[in-house]
Each structure stands twice: as C-alpha cells, then as structure tokens.
Amino acid sequence: MTDYIGYIAGFLVSFALVPQIIRVYKLKSAREISVLYNSGMLLGLFLWLAYGIILGLVPIIVWNIIGAILAALLLLAKLKYGR
Amino acid sequence: MTDYIGYIAGFLVSFALVPQIIRVYKLKSAREISVLYNSGMLLGLFLWLAYGIILGLVPIIVWNIIGAILAALLLLAKLKYGR
C-alpha cells in the first residue's frame, strides 16, 4: 500500500522533468538550464538510488533510475544547445 | 549512516531547483515552466512526504518538505511572470 504512494509520487515528480526536456529540445534553447546544478541533481539522484537500494525501497529505486535518465537527457540538451 | 546518504541526496536534488527559481525571477520569464507539470510535481512531493512519514524515513520527510516549498515558489513565479 505504502509502495503505491511511492510509485505515484515518483511518477508525478519524475515526469515533471519531461515537459522541461521537451521544451528545451523544441525551443533549441537551454538558457535556463544550469550545468552545475543539473550535474548536482544527477549525483543526488544516484545517492537517492543508493539510499533506496540499501533500505530496499523499491519505489525509490525505480524512480531514481528513471529520474537519473531524465536528468542526463537535460544535461545532454544543455551541452547540445549551449546557452 | 544510510540517513546521511539520504540527506546529501536530498540536498543535491532539492537545491537543483534553486538556480531555476533564481533565473526565472531574475529574467522575469517563466516561459519554460509548465503550470500543469509543476502542480503535478508539487502533488508528487506531498505524496513522497506521506510515504516518508508512513515509513519514518527522516531524510525523505525533510527534503520533500523543502522540495514542496521550492516547487511552490516556482509555481508562484509562473503565475507572476506568465509566459
């Protein structure tokens, strides 16, 4: 039951990144994306993943893998489209 | 020990939102911010908070309270600066 809360939570939070990614690729502009903080976020997501693995929390593991992939896409967009 | 991983993780991920907020307020432009998804993210953060409270995971509770405040600030910026 609690896991379901985690799954829905992770879905909402992680997919909040998707339109950001789409807009950046569509506008071909990543002016409002910061490489430093995006990299920090990516590292943070890996740490949450480690946390989830250690405590065996499946929703956290799942959504931080997905989140890390999305954050990486945003970082790639920044490198591709510059400022 | 595991909690420390969670605290660092949450710090990195939550503060990835801060420069985004600063840029939006500084540029007075929220064009790349989506109200729908930002609201969804805010709801997701509340659900992660509930998940953390149920399972007694302090780093998750702490960072989702902070994350929700930051997401709310971003939403306010969007409402204030429009597109």
Backbone of each chain as nested JSON, in Angstrom:
{
  "chains": [
    {"id": "A", "residues": [
      {"number": 1, "name": "MET", "atoms": {"N": [0.838, -1.226, 0.0], "CA": [0.0, 0.0, 0.0], "C": [0.862, 1.261, 0.0]}},
      {"number": 2, "name": "THR", "atoms": {"N": [1.799, 1.272, 0.962], "CA": [2.693, 2.436, 1.026], "C": [3.512, 2.535, -0.252]}},
      {"number": 3, "name": "ASP", "atoms": {"N": [3.885, 1.393, -0.796], "CA": [4.632, 1.392, -2.05], "C": [3.865, 2.093, -3.152]}},
      {"number": 4, "name": "TYR", "atoms": {"N": [2.543, 1.927, -3.181], "CA": [1.749, 2.585, -4.224], "C": [1.873, 4.093, -4.114]}},
      {"number": 5, "name": "ILE", "atoms": {"N": [1.874, 4.602, -2.877], "CA": [2.055, 6.039, -2.677], "C": [3.392, 6.466, -3.277]}},
      {"number": 6, "name": "GLY", "atoms": {"N": [4.4, 5.681, -3.032], "CA": [5.733, 5.983, -3.554], "C": [5.766, 5.945, -5.072]}},
      {"number": 7, "name": "TYR", "atoms": {"N": [5.084, 4.972, -5.662], "CA": [5.07, 4.862, -7.125], "C": [4.387, 6.066, -7.76]}},
      {"number": 8, "name": "ILE", "atoms": {"N": [3.233, 6.472, -7.205], "CA": [2.525, 7.628, -7.761], "C": [3.347, 8.89, -7.54]}},
      {"number": 9, "name": "ALA", "atoms": {"N": [3.916, 9.029, -6.339], "CA": [4.747, 10.188, -6.014], "C": [5.899, 10.322, -7.006]}},
      {"number": 10, "name": "GLY", "atoms": {"N": [6.591, 9.229, -7.223], "CA": [7.742, 9.244, -8.122], "C": [7.347, 9.549, -9.544]}},
      {"number": 11, "name": "PHE", "atoms": {"N": [6.192, 9.032, -9.953], "CA": [5.702, 9.297, -11.3], "C": [5.493, 10.797, -11.495]}},
      {"number": 12, "name": "LEU", "atoms": {"N": [4.789, 11.417, -10.545], "CA": [4.482, 12.846, -10.653], "C": [5.746, 13.698, -10.631]}},
      {"number": 13, "name": "VAL", "atoms": {"N": [6.648, 13.4, -9.71], "CA": [7.862, 14.208, -9.578], "C": [8.809, 13.99, -10.756]}},
      {"number": 14, "name": "SER", "atoms": {"N": [9.001, 12.758, -11.147], "CA": [9.938, 12.475, -12.23], "C": [9.431, 12.995, -13.559]}},
      {"number": 15, "name": "PHE", "atoms": {"N": [8.138, 12.848, -13.807], "CA": [7.633, 13.298, -15.091], "C": [7.433, 14.801, -15.164]}},
      {"number": 16, "name": "ALA", "atoms": {"N": [7.667, 15.479, -14.037], "CA": [7.676, 16.943, -14.076], "C": [8.883, 17.405, -14.878]}},
      {"number": 17, "name": "LEU", "atoms": {"N": [9.868, 16.549, -15.002], "CA": [11.058, 16.901, -15.795], "C": [10.814, 16.76, -17.297]}},
      {"number": 18, "name": "VAL", "atoms": {"N": [9.879, 15.923, -17.677], "CA": [9.675, 15.622, -19.104], "C": [9.301, 16.839, -19.954]}},
      {"number": 19, "name": "PRO", "atoms": {"N": [8.302, 17.641, -19.581], "CA": [7.988, 18.807, -20.421], "C": [9.153, 19.792, -20.467]}},
      {"number": 20, "name": "GLN", "atoms": {"N": [9.912, 19.866, -19.372], "CA": [11.108, 20.716, -19.357], "C": [12.058, 20.253, -20.457]}},
      {"number": 21, "name": "ILE", "atoms": {"N": [12.246, 18.954, -20.535], "CA": [13.138, 18.379, -21.544], "C": [12.597, 18.634, -22.942]}},
      {"number": 22, "name": "ILE", "atoms": {"N": [11.291, 18.405, -23.105], "CA": [10.671, 18.616, -24.411], "C": [10.806, 20.068, -24.85]}},
      {"number": 23, "name": "ARG", "atoms": {"N": [10.512, 21.004, -23.925], "CA": [10.612, 22.419, -24.268], "C": [12.028, 22.804, -24.679]}},
      {"number": 24, "name": "VAL", "atoms": {"N": [12.987, 22.325, -23.934], "CA": [14.38, 22.669, -24.24], "C": [14.764, 22.155, -25.631]}},
      {"number": 25, "name": "TYR", "atoms": {"N": [14.399, 20.924, -25.933], "CA": [14.721, 20.373, -27.246], "C": [13.921, 21.069, -28.345]}},
      {"number": 26, "name": "LYS", "atoms": {"N": [12.658, 21.439, -28.043], "CA": [11.807, 22.064, -29.047], "C": [12.268, 23.496, -29.326]}},
      {"number": 27, "name": "LEU", "atoms": {"N": [12.521, 24.239, -28.256], "CA": [12.947, 25.628, -28.417], "C": [14.418, 25.717, -28.824]}},
      {"number": 28, "name": "LYS", "atoms": {"N": [15.121, 24.58, -28.746], "CA": [16.557, 24.532, -29.003], "C": [17.27, 25.592, -28.157]}},
      {"number": 29, "name": "SER", "atoms": {"N": [16.773, 25.74, -26.953], "CA": [17.367, 26.713, -26.048], "C": [17.444, 26.117, -24.661]}},
      {"number": 30, "name": "ALA", "atoms": {"N": [18.633, 26.18, -24.086], "CA": [18.796, 25.642, -22.738], "C": [19.311, 26.733, -21.812]}},
      {"number": 31, "name": "ARG", "atoms": {"N": [18.918, 27.975, -22.155], "CA": [19.424, 29.132, -21.406], "C": [19.144, 29.045, -19.921]}},
      {"number": 32, "name": "GLU", "atoms": {"N": [17.923, 28.521, -19.592], "CA": [17.564, 28.495, -18.18], "C": [18.012, 27.216, -17.467]}},
      {"number": 33, "name": "ILE", "atoms": {"N": [18.825, 26.398, -18.143], "CA": [19.328, 25.171, -17.508], "C": [20.764, 25.398, -17.043]}},
      {"number": 34, "name": "SER", "atoms": {"N": [21.04, 25.038, -15.825], "CA": [22.385, 25.218, -15.281], "C": [23.128, 23.887, -15.257]}},
      {"number": 35, "name": "VAL", "atoms": {"N": [24.3, 23.846, -15.894], "CA": [25.073, 22.6, -15.948], "C": [25.499, 22.157, -14.555]}},
      {"number": 36, "name": "LEU", "atoms": {"N": [25.966, 23.129, -13.765], "CA": [26.457, 22.813, -12.421], "C": [25.371, 22.159, -11.582]}},
      {"number": 37, "name": "TYR", "atoms": {"N": [24.212, 22.788, -11.552], "CA": [23.158, 22.256, -10.704], "C": [22.514, 21.016, -11.288]}},
      {"number": 38, "name": "ASN", "atoms": {"N": [22.479, 20.914, -12.601], "CA": [21.93, 19.718, -13.209], "C": [22.817, 18.515, -12.905]}},
      {"number": 39, "name": "SER", "atoms": {"N": [24.129, 18.744, -12.927], "CA": [25.071, 17.681, -12.567], "C": [24.908, 17.306, -11.101]}},
      {"number": 40, "name": "GLY", "atoms": {"N": [24.714, 18.331, -10.271], "CA": [24.488, 18.087, -8.847], "C": [23.242, 17.259, -8.632]}},
      {"number": 41, "name": "MET", "atoms": {"N": [22.194, 17.572, -9.398], "CA": [20.947, 16.836, -9.276], "C": [21.145, 15.381, -9.701]}},
      {"number": 42, "name": "LEU", "atoms": {"N": [21.916, 15.191, -10.754], "CA": [22.183, 13.836, -11.233], "C": [22.907, 13.026, -10.152]}},
      {"number": 43, "name": "LEU", "atoms": {"N": [23.889, 13.654, -9.516], "CA": [24.609, 12.995, -8.425], "C": [23.656, 12.688, -7.271]}},
      {"number": 44, "name": "GLY", "atoms": {"N": [22.808, 13.659, -6.954], "CA": [21.833, 13.47, -5.882], "C": [20.904, 12.3, -6.171]}},
      {"number": 45, "name": "LEU", "atoms": {"N": [20.491, 12.178, -7.425], "CA": [19.605, 11.075, -7.803], "C": [20.304, 9.731, -7.624]}},
      {"number": 46, "name": "PHE", "atoms": {"N": [21.591, 9.679, -7.951], "CA": [22.34, 8.437, -7.744], "C": [22.432, 8.105, -6.252]}},
      {"number": 47, "name": "LEU", "atoms": {"N": [22.577, 9.147, -5.433], "CA": [22.651, 8.919, -3.986], "C": [21.315, 8.438, -3.435]}},
      {"number": 48, "name": "TRP", "atoms": {"N": [20.218, 9.007, -3.931], "CA": [18.892, 8.526, -3.52], "C": [18.748, 7.071, -3.951]}},
      {"number": 49, "name": "LEU", "atoms": {"N": [19.275, 6.74, -5.115], "CA": [19.223, 5.363, -5.613], "C": [19.97, 4.441, -4.653]}},
      {"number": 50, "name": "ALA", "atoms": {"N": [21.152, 4.868, -4.21], "CA": [21.934, 4.089, -3.256], "C": [21.151, 3.912, -1.949]}},
      {"number": 51, "name": "TYR", "atoms": {"N": [20.541, 5.013, -1.496], "CA": [19.719, 5.007, -0.283], "C": [18.587, 3.989, -0.407]}},
      {"number": 52, "name": "GLY", "atoms": {"N": [17.916, 4.028, -1.556], "CA": [16.809, 3.113, -1.802], "C": [17.253, 1.658, -1.856]}},
      {"number": 53, "name": "ILE", "atoms": {"N": [18.431, 1.426, -2.458], "CA": [18.945, 0.065, -2.551], "C": [19.303, -0.469, -1.163]}},
      {"number": 54, "name": "ILE", "atoms": {"N": [19.988, 0.372, -0.369], "CA": [20.387, -0.041, 0.97], "C": [19.184, -0.393, 1.835]}},
      {"number": 55, "name": "LEU", "atoms": {"N": [18.129, 0.44, 1.75], "CA": [16.951, 0.198, 2.588], "C": [15.901, -0.686, 1.916]}},
      {"number": 56, "name": "GLY", "atoms": {"N": [16.177, -1.069, 0.66], "CA": [15.242, -1.949, -0.041], "C": [13.909, -1.29, -0.359]}},
      {"number": 57, "name": "LEU", "atoms": {"N": [13.932, 0.002, -0.723], "CA": [12.697, 0.725, -1.015], "C": [12.509, 0.784, -2.525]}},
      {"number": 58, "name": "VAL", "atoms": {"N": [11.677, -0.106, -3.032], "CA": [11.545, -0.267, -4.49], "C": [11.072, 0.992, -5.222]}},
      {"number": 59, "name": "PRO", "atoms": {"N": [10.045, 1.708, -4.723], "CA": [9.631, 2.928, -5.458], "C": [10.792, 3.916, -5.587]}},
      {"number": 60, "name": "ILE", "atoms": {"N": [11.59, 4.051, -4.538], "CA": [12.722, 4.985, -4.578], "C": [13.768, 4.531, -5.595]}},
      {"number": 61, "name": "ILE", "atoms": {"N": [14.017, 3.227, -5.635], "CA": [14.968, 2.693, -6.598], "C": [14.479, 2.968, -8.019]}},
      {"number": 62, "name": "VAL", "atoms": {"N": [13.245, 2.593, -8.279], "CA": [12.661, 2.749, -9.616], "C": [12.694, 4.198, -10.083]}},
      {"number": 63, "name": "TRP", "atoms": {"N": [12.182, 5.095, -9.258], "CA": [12.048, 6.474, -9.713], "C": [13.354, 7.225, -9.755]}},
      {"number": 64, "name": "ASN", "atoms": {"N": [14.347, 6.803, -9.004], "CA": [15.626, 7.487, -9.102], "C": [16.452, 6.988, -10.277]}},
      {"number": 65, "name": "ILE", "atoms": {"N": [16.173, 5.785, -10.75], "CA": [16.794, 5.329, -12.001], "C": [16.206, 6.141, -13.151]}},
      {"number": 66, "name": "ILE", "atoms": {"N": [14.883, 6.215, -13.169], "CA": [14.205, 6.976, -14.218], "C": [14.577, 8.455, -14.146]}},
      {"number": 67, "name": "GLY", "atoms": {"N": [14.586, 9.001, -12.948], "CA": [14.957, 10.396, -12.744], "C": [16.363, 10.696, -13.222]}},
      {"number": 68, "name": "ALA", "atoms": {"N": [17.277, 9.771, -12.963], "CA": [18.66, 9.957, -13.397], "C": [18.753, 9.978, -14.925]}},
      {"number": 69, "name": "ILE", "atoms": {"N": [17.967, 9.129, -15.574], "CA": [17.952, 9.107, -17.041], "C": [17.431, 10.441, -17.575]}},
      {"number": 70, "name": "LEU", "atoms": {"N": [16.346, 10.933, -16.973], "CA": [15.77, 12.21, -17.413], "C": [16.737, 13.368, -17.173]}},
      {"number": 71, "name": "ALA", "atoms": {"N": [17.376, 13.371, -16.008], "CA": [18.326, 14.439, -15.695], "C": [19.501, 14.41, -16.67]}},
      {"number": 72, "name": "ALA", "atoms": {"N": [19.911, 13.21, -17.049], "CA": [21.003, 13.073, -18.013], "C": [20.59, 13.639, -19.373]}},
      {"number": 73, "name": "LEU", "atoms": {"N": [19.333, 13.418, -19.748], "CA": [18.828, 13.96, -21.021], "C": [18.868, 15.487, -21.013]}},
      {"number": 74, "name": "LEU", "atoms": {"N": [18.512, 16.069, -19.859], "CA": [18.522, 17.526, -19.719], "C": [19.943, 18.061, -19.81]}},
      {"number": 75, "name": "LEU", "atoms": {"N": [20.862, 17.353, -19.211], "CA": [22.278, 17.742, -19.254], "C": [22.791, 17.661, -20.693]}},
      {"number": 76, "name": "LEU", "atoms": {"N": [22.421, 16.626, -21.412], "CA": [22.81, 16.477, -22.811], "C": [22.26, 17.628, -23.642]}},
      {"number": 77, "name": "ALA", "atoms": {"N": [21.006, 18.013, -23.349], "CA": [20.397, 19.122, -24.077], "C": [21.17, 20.405, -23.832]}},
      {"number": 78, "name": "LYS", "atoms": {"N": [21.596, 20.613, -22.612], "CA": [22.356, 21.818, -22.292], "C": [23.682, 21.823, -23.047]}},
      {"number": 79, "name": "LEU", "atoms": {"N": [24.345, 20.683, -23.088], "CA": [25.616, 20.6, -23.795], "C": [25.413, 20.778, -25.295]}},
      {"number": 80, "name": "LYS", "atoms": {"N": [24.249, 20.314, -25.797], "CA": [23.977, 20.398, -27.226], "C": [23.562, 21.806, -27.642]}},
      {"number": 81, "name": "TYR", "atoms": {"N": [22.7, 22.434, -26.845], "CA": [22.158, 23.726, -27.249], "C": [22.837, 24.914, -26.585]}},
      {"number": 82, "name": "GLY", "atoms": {"N": [23.78, 24.628, -25.68], "CA": [24.544, 25.691, -25.042], "C": [23.626, 26.667, -24.314]}},
      {"number": 83, "name": "ARG", "atoms": {"N": [23.995, 27.927, -24.288], "CA": [23.11, 28.895, -23.649], "C": [22.16, 29.408, -24.74]}}
    ]},
    {"id": "B", "residues": [
      {"number": 1, "name": "MET", "atoms": {"N": [23.934, 6.145, 9.25], "CA": [24.84, 6.17, 8.086], "C": [24.048, 6.301, 6.785]}},
      {"number": 2, "name": "THR", "atoms": {"N": [23.074, 5.416, 6.634], "CA": [22.227, 5.485, 5.438], "C": [21.492, 6.811, 5.389]}},
      {"number": 3, "name": "ASP", "atoms": {"N": [21.08, 7.302, 6.539], "CA": [20.393, 8.588, 6.592], "C": [21.253, 9.697, 6.008]}},
      {"number": 4, "name": "TYR", "atoms": {"N": [22.574, 9.636, 6.258], "CA": [23.464, 10.667, 5.722], "C": [23.428, 10.689, 4.205]}},
      {"number": 5, "name": "ILE", "atoms": {"N": [23.366, 9.488, 3.609], "CA": [23.265, 9.399, 2.153], "C": [21.999, 10.102, 1.697]}},
      {"number": 6, "name": "GLY", "atoms": {"N": [20.926, 9.852, 2.398], "CA": [19.647, 10.47, 2.065], "C": [19.696, 11.985, 2.213]}},
      {"number": 7, "name": "TYR", "atoms": {"N": [20.344, 12.467, 3.277], "CA": [20.432, 13.922, 3.486], "C": [21.214, 14.591, 2.372]}},
      {"number": 8, "name": "ILE", "atoms": {"N": [22.358, 14.01, 1.98], "CA": [23.162, 14.586, 0.899], "C": [22.407, 14.515, -0.412]}},
      {"number": 9, "name": "ALA", "atoms": {"N": [21.773, 13.359, -0.657], "CA": [20.995, 13.167, -1.886], "C": [19.917, 14.228, -2.008]}},
      {"number": 10, "name": "GLY", "atoms": {"N": [19.162, 14.392, -0.944], "CA": [18.061, 15.355, -0.96], "C": [18.557, 16.776, -1.141]}},
      {"number": 11, "name": "PHE", "atoms": {"N": [19.686, 17.087, -0.52], "CA": [20.276, 18.424, -0.665], "C": [20.578, 18.703, -2.133]}},
      {"number": 12, "name": "LEU", "atoms": {"N": [21.263, 17.772, -2.783], "CA": [21.656, 17.955, -4.177], "C": [20.446, 18.063, -5.097]}},
      {"number": 13, "name": "VAL", "atoms": {"N": [19.473, 17.192, -4.914], "CA": [18.312, 17.18, -5.798], "C": [17.418, 18.384, -5.544]}},
      {"number": 14, "name": "SER", "atoms": {"N": [17.166, 18.703, -4.293], "CA": [16.266, 19.818, -3.988], "C": [16.88, 21.148, -4.377]}},
      {"number": 15, "name": "PHE", "atoms": {"N": [18.18, 21.312, -4.147], "CA": [18.792, 22.592, -4.47], "C": [19.086, 22.749, -5.951]}},
      {"number": 16, "name": "ALA", "atoms": {"N": [18.806, 21.697, -6.736], "CA": [18.893, 21.836, -8.182], "C": [17.77, 22.738, -8.644]}},
      {"number": 17, "name": "LEU", "atoms": {"N": [16.733, 22.865, -7.833], "CA": [15.619, 23.742, -8.201], "C": [15.933, 25.217, -7.938]}},
      {"number": 18, "name": "VAL", "atoms": {"N": [16.841, 25.483, -7.01], "CA": [17.101, 26.872, -6.594], "C": [17.577, 27.787, -7.726]}},
      {"number": 19, "name": "PRO", "atoms": {"N": [18.599, 27.415, -8.496], "CA": [19.011, 28.314, -9.583], "C": [17.924, 28.496, -10.632]}},
      {"number": 20, "name": "GLN", "atoms": {"N": [17.121, 27.45, -10.816], "CA": [15.987, 27.56, -11.734], "C": [15.056, 28.671, -11.244]}},
      {"number": 21, "name": "ILE", "atoms": {"N": [14.791, 28.664, -9.954], "CA": [13.923, 29.681, -9.364], "C": [14.54, 31.067, -9.491]}},
      {"number": 22, "name": "ILE", "atoms": {"N": [15.841, 31.147, -9.181], "CA": [16.545, 32.427, -9.265], "C": [16.522, 32.975, -10.69]}},
      {"number": 23, "name": "ARG", "atoms": {"N": [16.816, 32.087, -11.663], "CA": [16.824, 32.524, -13.06], "C": [15.465, 33.037, -13.508]}},
      {"number": 24, "name": "VAL", "atoms": {"N": [14.416, 32.317, -13.102], "CA": [13.071, 32.727, -13.516], "C": [12.728, 34.091, -12.931]}},
      {"number": 25, "name": "TYR", "atoms": {"N": [13.051, 34.3, -11.655], "CA": [12.77, 35.598, -11.038], "C": [13.662, 36.69, -11.603]}},
      {"number": 26, "name": "LYS", "atoms": {"N": [14.914, 36.346, -11.922], "CA": [15.851, 37.343, -12.435], "C": [15.498, 37.744, -13.87]}},
      {"number": 27, "name": "LEU", "atoms": {"N": [15.227, 36.749, -14.7], "CA": [14.887, 37.02, -16.09], "C": [13.447, 37.514, -16.231]}},
      {"number": 28, "name": "LYS", "atoms": {"N": [12.688, 37.396, -15.135], "CA": [11.262, 37.714, -15.156], "C": [10.571, 36.993, -16.319]}},
      {"number": 29, "name": "SER", "atoms": {"N": [11.035, 35.778, -16.517], "CA": [10.458, 34.98, -17.593], "C": [10.252, 33.557, -17.095]}},
      {"number": 30, "name": "ALA", "atoms": {"N": [9.048, 33.062, -17.262], "CA": [8.768, 31.69, -16.83], "C": [8.277, 30.861, -18.016]}},
      {"number": 31, "name": "ARG", "atoms": {"N": [8.762, 31.273, -19.214], "CA": [8.301, 30.628, -20.441], "C": [8.5, 29.113, -20.452]}},
      {"number": 32, "name": "GLU", "atoms": {"N": [9.653, 28.692, -19.898], "CA": [9.95, 27.266, -19.954], "C": [9.371, 26.493, -18.767]}},
      {"number": 33, "name": "ILE", "atoms": {"N": [8.549, 27.157, -17.946], "CA": [7.942, 26.479, -16.797], "C": [6.499, 26.096, -17.138]}},
      {"number": 34, "name": "SER", "atoms": {"N": [6.132, 24.887, -16.869], "CA": [4.781, 24.424, -17.159], "C": [3.964, 24.351, -15.878]}},
      {"number": 35, "name": "VAL", "atoms": {"N": [2.831, 25.072, -15.843], "CA": [1.975, 25.08, -14.649], "C": [1.457, 23.677, -14.344]}},
      {"number": 36, "name": "LEU", "atoms": {"N": [1.018, 22.989, -15.375], "CA": [0.44, 21.657, -15.187], "C": [1.428, 20.714, -14.532]}},
      {"number": 37, "name": "TYR", "atoms": {"N": [2.62, 20.658, -15.079], "CA": [3.59, 19.712, -14.559], "C": [4.185, 20.176, -13.246]}},
      {"number": 38, "name": "ASN", "atoms": {"N": [4.292, 21.478, -13.061], "CA": [4.802, 21.971, -11.787], "C": [3.823, 21.635, -10.662]}},
      {"number": 39, "name": "SER", "atoms": {"N": [2.517, 21.748, -10.966], "CA": [1.498, 21.37, -9.991], "C": [1.565, 19.875, -9.708]}},
      {"number": 40, "name": "GLY", "atoms": {"N": [1.783, 19.118, -10.765], "CA": [1.913, 17.667, -10.611], "C": [3.104, 17.322, -9.74]}},
      {"number": 41, "name": "MET", "atoms": {"N": [4.207, 18.046, -9.95], "CA": [5.402, 17.793, -9.151], "C": [5.147, 18.125, -7.682]}},
      {"number": 42, "name": "LEU", "atoms": {"N": [4.437, 19.225, -7.439], "CA": [4.102, 19.627, -6.077], "C": [3.274, 18.524, -5.395]}},
      {"number": 43, "name": "LEU", "atoms": {"N": [2.293, 17.989, -6.123], "CA": [1.48, 16.894, -5.582], "C": [2.357, 15.673, -5.311]}},
      {"number": 44, "name": "GLY", "atoms": {"N": [3.235, 15.382, -6.247], "CA": [4.14, 14.244, -6.075], "C": [5.018, 14.394, -4.84]}},
      {"number": 45, "name": "LEU", "atoms": {"N": [5.487, 15.627, -4.618], "CA": [6.333, 15.871, -3.451], "C": [5.548, 15.642, -2.162]}},
      {"number": 46, "name": "PHE", "atoms": {"N": [4.274, 16.042, -2.147], "CA": [3.437, 15.79, -0.972], "C": [3.264, 14.281, -0.753]}},
      {"number": 47, "name": "LEU", "atoms": {"N": [3.126, 13.535, -1.863], "CA": [2.962, 12.087, -1.736], "C": [4.241, 11.432, -1.22]}},
      {"number": 48, "name": "TRP", "atoms": {"N": [5.401, 11.907, -1.703], "CA": [6.668, 11.378, -1.172], "C": [6.753, 11.691, 0.32]}},
      {"number": 49, "name": "LEU", "atoms": {"N": [6.271, 12.874, 0.703], "CA": [6.267, 13.268, 2.107], "C": [5.418, 12.271, 2.917]}},
      {"number": 50, "name": "ALA", "atoms": {"N": [4.241, 11.942, 2.385], "CA": [3.363, 10.981, 3.066], "C": [4.07, 9.626, 3.187]}},
      {"number": 51, "name": "TYR", "atoms": {"N": [4.706, 9.219, 2.097], "CA": [5.458, 7.954, 2.061], "C": [6.547, 7.952, 3.139]}},
      {"number": 52, "name": "GLY", "atoms": {"N": [7.276, 9.062, 3.21], "CA": [8.344, 9.184, 4.206], "C": [7.822, 9.162, 5.635]}},
      {"number": 53, "name": "ILE", "atoms": {"N": [6.664, 9.812, 5.84], "CA": [6.071, 9.845, 7.182], "C": [5.611, 8.444, 7.599]}},
      {"number": 54, "name": "ILE", "atoms": {"N": [4.939, 7.758, 6.672], "CA": [4.443, 6.404, 6.966], "C": [5.586, 5.462, 7.325]}},
      {"number": 55, "name": "LEU", "atoms": {"N": [6.683, 5.538, 6.559], "CA": [7.794, 4.611, 6.798], "C": [8.825, 5.162, 7.783]}},
      {"number": 56, "name": "GLY", "atoms": {"N": [8.588, 6.413, 8.247], "CA": [9.51, 7.002, 9.215], "C": [10.897, 7.263, 8.651]}},
      {"number": 57, "name": "LEU", "atoms": {"N": [10.97, 7.73, 7.406], "CA": [12.258, 7.997, 6.762], "C": [12.536, 9.498, 6.823]}},
      {"number": 58, "name": "VAL", "atoms": {"N": [13.326, 9.892, 7.791], "CA": [13.53, 11.322, 8.054], "C": [14.113, 12.12, 6.88]}},
      {"number": 59, "name": "PRO", "atoms": {"N": [15.161, 11.609, 6.182], "CA": [15.665, 12.396, 5.048], "C": [14.592, 12.659, 4.001]}},
      {"number": 60, "name": "ILE", "atoms": {"N": [13.739, 11.67, 3.768], "CA": [12.674, 11.842, 2.775], "C": [11.66, 12.883, 3.254]}},
      {"number": 61, "name": "ILE", "atoms": {"N": [11.33, 12.848, 4.527], "CA": [10.398, 13.832, 5.077], "C": [10.981, 15.234, 4.933]}},
      {"number": 62, "name": "VAL", "atoms": {"N": [12.197, 15.402, 5.398], "CA": [12.867, 16.713, 5.367], "C": [12.937, 17.284, 3.953]}},
      {"number": 63, "name": "TRP", "atoms": {"N": [13.454, 16.49, 3.03], "CA": [13.69, 17.018, 1.679], "C": [12.431, 17.191, 0.863]}},
      {"number": 64, "name": "ASN", "atoms": {"N": [11.375, 16.48, 1.186], "CA": [10.15, 16.693, 0.438], "C": [9.357, 17.878, 0.971]}},
      {"number": 65, "name": "ILE", "atoms": {"N": [9.585, 18.24, 2.233], "CA": [9.008, 19.487, 2.734], "C": [9.712, 20.658, 2.04]}},
      {"number": 66, "name": "ILE", "atoms": {"N": [11.033, 20.602, 2.033], "CA": [11.812, 21.666, 1.394], "C": [11.523, 21.725, -0.107]}},
      {"number": 67, "name": "GLY", "atoms": {"N": [11.473, 20.553, -0.729], "CA": [11.179, 20.477, -2.16], "C": [9.821, 21.06, -2.49]}},
      {"number": 68, "name": "ALA", "atoms": {"N": [8.838, 20.792, -1.645], "CA": [7.494, 21.313, -1.879], "C": [7.489, 22.84, -1.787]}},
      {"number": 69, "name": "ILE", "atoms": {"N": [8.256, 23.39, -0.852], "CA": [8.339, 24.854, -0.722], "C": [8.972, 25.448, -1.986]}},
      {"number": 70, "name": "LEU", "atoms": {"N": [10.046, 24.821, -2.464], "CA": [10.724, 25.303, -3.673], "C": [9.819, 25.199, -4.898]}},
      {"number": 71, "name": "ALA", "atoms": {"N": [9.112, 24.078, -5.018], "CA": [8.211, 23.894, -6.157], "C": [7.094, 24.923, -6.12]}},
      {"number": 72, "name": "ALA", "atoms": {"N": [6.629, 25.248, -4.925], "CA": [5.578, 26.254, -4.778], "C": [6.103, 27.626, -5.232]}},
      {"number": 73, "name": "LEU", "atoms": {"N": [7.351, 27.918, -4.903], "CA": [7.958, 29.187, -5.328], "C": [8.013, 29.283, -6.853]}},
      {"number": 74, "name": "LEU", "atoms": {"N": [8.343, 28.154, -7.493], "CA": [8.413, 28.114, -8.952], "C": [7.029, 28.329, -9.555]}},
      {"number": 75, "name": "LEU", "atoms": {"N": [6.042, 27.729, -8.947], "CA": [4.667, 27.88, -9.413], "C": [4.22, 29.339, -9.272]}},
      {"number": 76, "name": "LEU", "atoms": {"N": [4.569, 29.958, -8.14], "CA": [4.24, 31.366, -7.922], "C": [4.895, 32.243, -8.989]}},
      {"number": 77, "name": "ALA", "atoms": {"N": [6.141, 31.915, -9.315], "CA": [6.864, 32.672, -10.338], "C": [6.157, 32.576, -11.686]}},
      {"number": 78, "name": "LYS", "atoms": {"N": [5.682, 31.385, -12.009], "CA": [4.969, 31.19, -13.271], "C": [3.696, 32.024, -13.288]}},
      {"number": 79, "name": "LEU", "atoms": {"N": [2.969, 32.013, -12.174], "CA": [1.732, 32.784, -12.121], "C": [2.023, 34.285, -12.188]}},
      {"number": 80, "name": "LYS", "atoms": {"N": [3.165, 34.674, -11.616], "CA": [3.521, 36.093, -11.588], "C": [4.038, 36.591, -12.937]}},
      {"number": 81, "name": "TYR", "atoms": {"N": [4.891, 35.77, -13.569], "CA": [5.54, 36.235, -14.796], "C": [4.898, 35.696, -16.062]}},
      {"number": 82, "name": "GLY", "atoms": {"N": [3.908, 34.823, -15.895], "CA": [3.177, 34.311, -17.054], "C": [4.094, 33.581, -18.008]}},
      {"number": 83, "name": "ARG", "atoms": {"N": [3.825, 33.717, -19.289], "CA": [4.724, 33.073, -20.227], "C": [5.774, 34.103, -20.627]}}
    ]}
  ]
}
